[in-house]
Each structure stands twice: as structure tokens, then as C-alpha cells.
């Protein structure tokens, strides 16, 4: 597997608002941040006179060391983080903490709260986060002040080059807790990317408890066999032999969930209401599936914009069957996640029932 062969430069992390750990960068212009730097440095000296300058211009305001492995900027690519972001006045703009979200009135039951996997690289995380992680160990918590010009997702070779750029961002305080770190490259035991080995471990634990410990399996239009990443647990199947014909149209109900049980999409009104994702503008009823010999041409209500893993699930269905499917993020929303509901690198679970 090549290094993150599906990673592009558009990674956004979101909890209460999009782009929490990603800055909003513009094309470089001739304007400098000299005045901004005078204000930022003066604010730090006034409010945190003992703060330590670090990296390309951040300040470490508080540091509670961890006892785990140290962050290796040369080799580590993924940081599993809890974080809270505020402005210099302490107003929270984003947090992974459910408790804090409730306290400031931004809580939504439909949102995901908890640690998030952040890809640390140009185009995906703010430059100031690189400096914040240096010297941290797993289990540690650090609060840093990151100036506006280090909120960019671009990377430059020196502090002076960062300072010369113009960005549409404000100075901010980041409090980050490093829960886990994952290096770049392949896992030596499995040959899969280390980030996907982490997902594999999570899926195996989930499947053991909730899906009768079924083995990972695979089906496509051209092959059958064993491969990591896709799990199938038939709950009710009156016909054990015949898959749904490839030239047919049928209706299903489905519910999509994260491994923590939180539903993010469903055709069932009660499930939507129970999970606070109900919308009065949507009709909750079975959807129409049109099969095809080619997986990419399988459609739902005439739309072919389906997750790859969802298509695989449909290809496994038998007439009148009810089943549960789980798959890793390469078959789902991958490195980007989806809004405030589905974090990056999230395995997904779908309950599907053929109803007509």
C-alpha cells in the first residue's frame, strides 16, 4: 500500500464548526504581519510572562507532560487528539469535549464528541500545531498560543517566511491532549498502513461484541475472498443461496452508525428522532436500490453517489434479508470524515433490511 494513497490536500477536522485544526490560507501577498506580531507578543508578555517561545512563533502557556512515547516529527503522521480552541479572550470556538460544548451552549446530540485523528501534514493541519506537538508525549496536555500567521495549512522554511504571509485567521489558544500517535508507513505484521491497522483493531473489538465475531470478508463484481476492511453479519436470511439478482430494483431501510452507536443517517423516523438527526424536510421511508453487474453503477433513488462500502453491502444482500455490515474508512469517508458528525478515519456500521 502506498503512503496514504487516497490522501489529498483538503483535510478538515470539525466538531462544533468546520476547520478546527485547519487554517484558512490565502495566496501569499506582500503585506506582512509586523503589527500583528507586536500585538500578539505584547498580549503574551502581559498575560503569560513566563510563557516559552517555541518553533516558528508559538508560545507554550502550560505544559503537563505525558508518560507515553514522544511525538516524532520526522516519522509520526497522525495525532489522536482531544482539543479545545479559543480566542485570546477565552471564547470557545471548537472543542472535542461534550461537557464544554454543553457549558457554552454549542452541544448537539447529533455531533461526535471525543478524540479525533488528525493528519499532521501540509494542507491538512495548521502549521502552529506542528510546533505545539514537538516535545509532547502521549498522555500529555499542552496549551499554546498560536498567532494568526501560523494558522495557515501551508508550510514554509522559516519563521520569517511565515510572518510574511497573509492569512484570514485570528490569534488563538489551543489546548491539546495527545491520546495516541501513529507513524507513517506500513505495519510490519500486516503490511497495511499503520493508520488502518489502528482501525482494524477498533473494528475487531466492535465485531467481537456486536457482530458475533464474524471474520473480515469481501465481495466485488470480479472476486470473492478474504480481505481486511469489510464485515458482514446476516441477522435474518430466508434464502441462504441466492444473492439479490443484478438486474433488479428493490427497497431497503437502513441506518448508518459510528462504532460508538451514534446514528448519523437513517430512513427510519424513530431512529432519527432518537438520535436527534430528524429533519422535517426529509421523508422517512424505504429507498429504492437498483442493482447492476458493475458495483460502481449500483444506485439508490437514482443516485450513484454511494459510499464504496455501502455498495459492497448491497452486493451481499439476499431477498428479504436483514443484515449488519461494518467497514473501515477507506470504504467510507476516509481522511476527511463528514461534517461534525463523522470524524476522520472512522469505521462505519450499516444496518440494512430488504423490505420490498
C-alpha positions in Angstrom: 0.0 0.0 0.0 1.5 3.3 -0.9 1.7 6.0 1.7 -1.9 7.3 2.2 -2.7 6.8 -1.5 -6.1 8.4 -1.1 -5.0 11.5 0.9 -5.4 14.8 -0.9 -4.9 18.3 0.5 -8.3 19.0 1.6 -8.5 17.6 5.1 -10.8 19.4 7.5 -11.5 18.4 11.2 -14.8 19.5 12.6 -16.6 19.3 15.9 -18.7 22.4 16.6 -17.6 24.1 13.4 -15.6 23.1 10.3 -11.9 23.7 10.0 -11.0 23.5 13.7 -7.3 22.5 13.3 -7.0 23.8 9.7 -6.4 27.4 9.0 -7.9 29.4 6.1 -5.0 30.3 3.9 -4.9 32.8 1.1 -2.3 33.2 -1.7 0.8 34.9 -0.4 0.8 38.7 -0.7 3.2 41.5 0.1 1.5 42.5 3.3 3.4 41.5 6.5 2.2 40.7 10.0 4.6 43.1 11.7 1.8 45.0 13.5 0.0 41.7 14.4 3.2 40.3 15.9 3.7 43.4 18.1 0.2 42.9 19.5 0.5 39.1 19.9 3.8 39.3 21.7 2.6 42.1 23.9 -0.5 40.1 24.8 1.6 37.0 25.7 4.0 39.0 27.8 1.2 40.8 29.7 -0.9 37.7 30.4 1.7 34.9 30.4 5.1 36.5 31.1 6.7 33.1 31.8 5.5 31.5 28.6 8.2 29.9 26.5 8.6 30.8 22.8 8.8 27.8 20.5 9.1 26.8 16.9 8.2 29.4 14.3 6.4 31.8 16.7 4.0 30.0 19.1 4.1 30.3 22.9 3.7 27.4 25.3 1.5 28.7 28.1 1.1 25.5 30.1 2.6 22.0 29.7 1.6 18.9 31.6 4.0 16.2 30.4 2.8 12.8 29.4 4.5 9.5 30.2 4.0 7.7 26.9 6.0 7.7 23.7 7.4 11.1 22.4 6.0 12.7 19.3 8.4 12.2 16.5 8.0 15.0 14.0 10.1 13.1 11.4 8.1 9.9 11.4 4.8 10.4 13.1 1.9 11.4 10.8 -1.3 11.0 12.8 -2.1 12.5 16.2 -5.2 11.3 18.1 -6.2 14.4 20.0 -8.6 15.9 22.4 -8.6 19.7 21.9 -10.3 23.0 22.7 -9.7 26.1 20.7 -10.5 29.6 22.0 -9.7 33.2 21.0 -7.4 35.3 23.2 -10.4 36.3 25.4 -11.1 32.6 26.1 -14.3 32.3 24.0 -14.5 28.7 22.8 -14.8 28.2 19.0 -14.3 24.5 18.9 -14.0 21.6 21.3 -14.0 17.8 21.4 -15.4 17.9 24.9 -19.1 17.2 25.3 -19.0 18.8 28.8 -17.6 22.1 27.4 -19.9 22.1 24.4 -22.9 21.8 26.8 -21.4 24.5 29.0 -21.1 27.1 26.2 -24.4 26.1 24.5 -23.0 24.6 21.3 -23.8 21.0 22.1 -25.7 18.9 19.6 -26.6 15.3 20.2 -26.0 14.6 16.5 -22.4 15.7 16.8 -19.4 13.5 17.5 -17.5 14.3 20.7 -14.3 12.6 21.8 -10.7 12.3 20.5 -10.2 12.8 16.7 -7.5 11.5 14.5 -5.6 14.5 12.9 -3.4 14.1 9.9 -0.3 16.3 10.6 1.0 17.5 7.2 0.9 20.4 4.8 -2.6 21.1 3.5 -4.3 19.3 6.4 -3.3 20.8 9.7 -2.3 24.3 10.8 1.4 25.0 10.9 1.3 26.0 14.6 0.1 22.6 15.5 3.4 21.1 14.3 5.2 23.3 16.8 2.7 22.5 19.5 3.3 18.8 19.3 7.1 18.9 19.3 8.3 17.7 22.7 5.0 16.2 23.7 4.5 12.7 24.9 1.4 10.5 24.7 -0.9 11.4 27.7 0.4 14.9 27.9 -1.7 18.1 27.7 -0.3 21.4 26.4 -1.8 24.9 26.0 -0.3 27.0 23.3 -0.9 30.5 21.8 -0.8 30.3 18.0 -0.6 33.6 16.1 -2.7 34.2 13.0 0.1 33.7 10.5 0.7 30.2 11.8 -2.9 29.2 11.3 -2.1 28.5 7.7 -2.1 25.0 6.3 0.9 25.8 4.1 4.4 25.2 5.2 7.4 27.5 4.8 11.1 27.1 5.7 11.5 29.8 8.4 9.6 32.0 10.9 10.3 35.0 8.7 8.6 33.4 5.8 5.5 32.6 7.8 5.4 36.1 9.1 5.5 37.5 5.6 2.3 35.7 4.6 -1.3 37.0 4.9 -4.0 34.6 6.3 -7.6 35.1 7.1 -7.4 33.9 10.7 -7.2 35.2 14.2 -4.7 34.5 17.0 -5.9 31.5 19.1 -5.3 29.4 22.1 -5.1 25.6 21.6 -5.3 23.1 24.4 -4.4 19.7 23.1 -4.1 16.3 24.7 -2.1 13.7 22.8 -4.0 10.4 23.3 -2.1 8.4 20.7 0.3 8.8 17.8 0.7 6.8 14.7 3.7 6.8 12.5 3.7 6.9 8.7 4.3 3.8 6.7 3.2 0.2 6.8 2.5 -2.0 9.7 5.2 -4.8 9.7 2.8 -7.5 10.8 0.0 -7.0 8.3 1.5 -4.9 5.5 -1.3 -2.4 5.7 -0.9 1.3 6.6 -0.4 1.8 10.3 -3.5 4.1 10.4 -5.6 1.3 9.0 -4.1 -1.2 11.5 -5.4 1.1 14.2 -8.9 1.0 12.5 -8.6 -2.8 12.2 -8.1 -3.1 15.9 -11.1 -1.0 16.6 -13.3 -2.9 14.2 -12.2 -6.3 15.5 -13.2 -5.3 19.0 -16.6 -4.0 17.8 -17.3 -7.1 15.7 -16.4 -9.4 18.6 -19.1 -7.8 20.8 -21.8 -6.7 18.3 -21.5 -8.9 15.2 -20.9 -12.4 16.6 -17.2 -12.2 15.9 -17.6 -12.7 12.1 -14.4 -12.7 10.0 -13.5 -9.9 7.6 -14.7 -10.8 4.1 -15.0 -9.3 0.7 -17.2 -9.4 -2.4 -17.0 -7.4 -5.6 -18.2 -8.0 -9.1 -15.0 -9.8 -10.1 -13.7 -11.5 -6.9 -14.6 -13.3 -3.8 -12.2 -14.0 -0.9 -10.8 -12.7 2.4 -9.5 -9.2 2.7 -9.4 -6.8 5.6 -11.9 -4.0 5.9 -15.4 -5.4 5.4 -17.6 -7.4 7.8 -21.0 -9.0 7.2 -23.3 -10.4 9.8 -26.6 -11.8 8.4 -29.3 -11.4 11.1 -32.2 -12.8 9.1 -32.0 -14.5 5.7 -34.8 -16.8 4.5 -32.9 -17.6 1.3 -29.3 -18.9 2.0 -28.2 -19.4 -1.5 -29.3 -16.7 -3.9 -28.0 -13.1 -3.8 -30.2 -10.3 -5.0 -30.4 -10.5 -8.8 -28.1 -8.0 -10.5 -30.9 -6.7 -12.8 -33.5 -5.9 -10.2 -34.8 -3.0 -8.2 -35.9 -3.3 -4.6 -36.4 -1.2 -1.5 -34.5 -1.1 1.8 -34.5 0.6 5.2 -31.0 1.4 6.5 -29.3 3.1 9.5 -25.7 4.2 9.4 -23.8 4.4 12.8 -20.4 5.0 14.2 -18.7 2.4 16.3 -19.9 4.2 19.4 -23.5 3.5 18.4 -24.4 7.1 17.3 -26.6 7.1 14.2 -25.7 9.6 11.5 -28.2 8.6 8.8 -31.4 6.6 8.6 -34.5 6.0 6.6 -36.5 5.3 9.8 -38.2 8.3 11.5 -38.0 6.9 15.1 -34.2 6.2 14.8 -33.7 9.7 13.5 -35.7 11.2 16.4 -33.9 9.1 19.0 -30.6 10.3 17.7 -31.5 13.9 17.2 -30.9 13.8 13.5 -34.6 14.1 12.5 -35.4 16.7 9.7 -38.8 17.9 8.9 -37.7 18.5 5.3 -36.9 14.8 4.7 -39.3 11.9 4.0 -38.5 8.9 6.1 -39.4 5.8 4.1 -37.7 2.9 2.3 -35.4 3.9 -0.5 -35.1 2.3 -3.9 -32.0 0.3 -4.9 -31.2 -0.5 -8.5 -28.6 -3.3 -8.8 -26.1 -3.7 -11.5 -23.4 -6.2 -12.6 -20.9 -3.4 -12.0 -20.5 -2.2 -8.4 -20.0 1.5 -9.4 -23.3 1.5 -11.2 -25.4 0.4 -8.2 -27.7 3.3 -7.4 -30.1 4.5 -4.6 -33.1 6.5 -5.6 -31.4 7.0 -9.0 -28.3 8.4 -7.4 -25.0 6.6 -7.8 -23.2 8.7 -5.2 -22.8 5.9 -2.7 -20.1 5.0 -0.3 -17.9 2.2 -1.6 -18.6 0.1 1.5 -22.3 0.7 1.2 -22.2 -0.6 -2.4 -20.3 -3.7 -1.2 -23.0 -4.2 1.4 -25.8 -4.1 -1.2 -24.0 -6.6 -3.3 -24.1 -9.1 -0.4 -27.9 -8.9 0.2 -30.3 -11.7 -0.3 -34.1 -11.3 -0.9 -35.9 -10.3 2.3 -32.7 -10.2 4.3 -31.7 -8.2 7.3 -28.0 -7.8 8.0 -25.3 -5.6 9.6 -22.2 -4.5 7.7 -19.1 -2.8 9.1 -16.2 -1.4 7.1 -13.1 0.7 7.6 -12.8 4.3 6.5 -11.1 3.5 3.1 -14.6 2.3 2.1 -16.3 5.3 3.8 -15.3 8.9 4.4 -11.6 8.2 4.6 -9.3 11.0 5.9 -11.9 13.8 5.7 -14.8 12.5 7.7 -18.2 14.2 7.1 -19.0 17.5 8.8 -19.4 17.5 12.6 -20.9 14.0 12.7 -18.3 11.6 11.3 -14.7 12.1 12.3 -11.8 11.4 10.0 -10.7 7.7 9.7 -14.0 6.4 11.1 -15.1 2.9 10.5 -18.8 2.8 9.8 -21.7 0.3 10.6 -24.8 -0.1 8.4 -28.0 -2.0 9.4 -29.8 -2.8 6.2 -33.2 -4.6 5.7 -34.7 -5.5 2.4 -38.4 -4.6 2.7 -39.8 -5.0 -0.8 
